[in-house]
């Protein structure tokens, strides 16, 4: 099951965590989300990018279109 958790702290900092994605599918989804936010005039920057083991699991990677 694919899951995206977004946590927004009182200071405005935000954490985005994905699970259930294989290969670069999670990165493609988060890039699209950031682009869509910029298109709405909401800017931000990525301060840290931690990749989970699933990111490197390309043997079972399939092309998926994620929607949010």
Secondary structure, DSSP 8 states (H G I E B T S, - for coil): --EEEEEE-TTS-EEEEEES--TTHHHHHHHHHHHHHHHTT-----------GGGG--TT--------
